[in-house]
Amino acid sequence: MAPRTLARLAEQHPNAHCELNHRSPFELIVSVILSAQTTDVGVNKATPKLFARFPDPTSLAAVEPGEVEPYVSTLGFFRMKSKALVGLARALVERHGGQVPRSMEELLKLPGVGRKTANVVLGVLWNAPEGVVVDTHVMRLSQRLGWTKKKDPEKIERDLCKILPRKEWDHASHVLIFHGRYSCYASKPNCTDCRVNDVCPSAFNAEKVGRKPKAPRARYDR
């Protein structure tokens, strides 16, 4: 059932792909780290100047995080990300000769790299992910489609890997992300134009499914 549903969604989004602009493995891994809690559009606006100044791991490893901050200050958590990027670059230079490693095990040892980032890198560069990338869109859609009831990203990933063939893991991530960005929005999803509204258990009632609950408003004593 899930593979057939995915195939129909792929027909709706035939050009689904990673929308982070990059010209090398180094640029991709940096861009993915920067994309946490930030849109790809925002990252793509920031990275041209960043990569002009730091075109490779060696140049980035030679500076302190404070020198990176001005280039990524428009992005969320930019100070933490600047520190992670310098740590990443130094690890790449010291442990991998400036190259991005091609295994999940080695990627996860790098500063700022978790399973999501590692799977994006492995999937986009070498079509060899160790799982399905689970971002906010994939979390929402997998719940709306009834593919999982879990809320933890790693548990969702395990559920998706069980119902989707391994050869589709990278493709599935891009298709679900595209559908989340351009149709199955968090608020007011476009169920009318969705290719799978006849099999989606949340169709036309998806507004509250798969969304993070709103944080309670802060109360202050006076």
N, C-alpha and C positions, 0 to 999 in steps of 0.2 A: 504494500500500500504506500509506504513512505517513498520508495524509489519512483513510483508512478506519479505521485504528487509532485515530487521534486522535478521530474521531467516536464511536467506541465508548467511549473513555475519557470523553468529554464526557457520554455518557449516564449513566455511573457518577457523575459529578460535575456535575450540571446547574446548580449554583449557584456554580461556580468563579469567584472574583473576587479582587481585591486586598483583603487583610485588614488593611491598614494604615488605621486610622481617620483621616479627614481631611475638612475642610470647604472647602478652597481649594487651588489649585495650590501656594501657598507651604507649606501644611501637608503636602501630599503629598511634595514634594521634600525637605523637612526629614526627614520620617519615613523615606523611602527611604534617605537618607544614614545615619540612625541605625540602620537595620536591618542594616547590614553586620556579620557575625559575631555577630549577635544575633537572637533570635526576634521575630516580629511581635507576639506577646503581650507581650513585655517592652517593646517600643517603645510599644505602646498604653497600657501602664501609666504610662509616663513622660511622654508628650506632653501630657496634659491640663493639668498644672501648668506645663509648658514654654510652651504656647501661651497660657495665661492670663497669663503674665508677658511673653511676646514674641508678640503676636498677628499681627505683620506684619514685613516686612523692615526697615522703618524703626526699629522699637523694638529689634530684634536687632542691627542695624548700629551702634547707638549705644553698645554695651557692649563690654567686653573678654571674651575667652574664659573667664576665671576666674569671671565672673558667671554663665555658662551652665553650668559644670561641675556645680554642685549639683543641677541639674534632670535631668541625664542620667548621674549617677554610678553608677546601677545597671546601665548598659549597657557592653558591652565597648569598649575603646579610647576612653573618654569624653573624655579630654583632647584627643586628636587630633580627635575629632568636634566638640567644642566650638569648636575653632579653625576647622575647616572650615565650621561653620555661621555663624560671625561673618563669615568671608571670603565665604561665599555671599551673606549678606544685604547686605553692603556692595557686592558686585558687582551684585546685583539693583537696588539703589538707584541706584548710580552709572551703570550702563550701560543699564538697562532700565526706569527709572522705577518700580521696585518690582514689576514684573511678571515672571513666569516666562516665558522665551522659548519659542517653539514650534518651534524647529529643532534638530536634532541638533548642528549646527555650533556654535551659540551655547550650547547646554546644556553641551557638553564643555569650554567655556572657563571654566565656573564652578568655583570651589573645591569639592572633594569629589565632583564629578560625573564618573562614567565612563559607558561605554556601557550598562551594566546599569541604572543610575539613570536615564539619559536615556531609554532605551526604556520603562521603567516609566512615567515621566511622560508621554511622548508617547502611549503606548498607553492608559493609564487615563484621561487627561484628554481626548484628542482622537482616540483610535483611529487613530493615525497613527505607529506605531513604525517605526523604520528597520531593525528586526531582531527576533529572538526574544530575550526576556529569558533569560539563562542564569545561574541561581543554582545552589546545590548540589543542589537537587532535580532541576532540568532536566538538569544534567550527568549525574547518576546514571541517570535514566530514559532519556535519549537513548542512553546506552551499553547499558543493559540491553535496550532495545527493538531494538538493532542499527541505530540511525539514524546513529551515528557511532562511530568508533574513536578520535577525538581526545580529548585531555585538557585542552587549552587552551580557555578559555571563548570567545574570539573565533573560533577554528577550529570549535568546536562550533556556534556561532551561524551561521557560514557554511554548514555542512552542513545545519542545520535549515532555513535559508532556501531552500536548493535543493530540498528535498523537500516543503515545506509551502507552500501558496498564500499570497501576501502578505496577503490578507484575513483569514487565520487566525492571523497571527503573534501578535497580542495575546492572542487567545482561547487559543491553544496554550500560551502561557506559564502562564496561570492554571490550565488543566486539568492540565498536567504538575506544577505546583507542588502543587496539591491532591492529586493522586494520590501524589506523594512524601510529603506530610505525613500523609495519612490511609489509605494502603494500601501503597504500595511503599516501605516504610521502609528506611533504610540497613541496619539490623540486623533480621533476621527479617521480611522482606517478606511481606505477606499474599497470596501467589500464589493461594491457594484461592478467594478472593472477587474476584479481579481479572477484569474483563470481557474482557481480551485475553490471558489465559493460554494460549489455543490458538495464538496467532501470535507470542508473545514468545519469542525464542530463549533467554532466560535463565530462563524460567518454572520454578519449583520448584528452581532452582539459582542464584538471583540474589544470594545472600548476599555474595559477594566481588566481584561485578561493579559497577563504577562507584563503588566506595568508595575514599576516600583511604587510602593505607597508613598504618598506625600509625607515629608518630614513634618512633625508637629510644630506649630508656630511657637517660637520662644516666648516665654512669659517672664516678665521682670517685676520684681517687687519694688514698690515705690515707698 
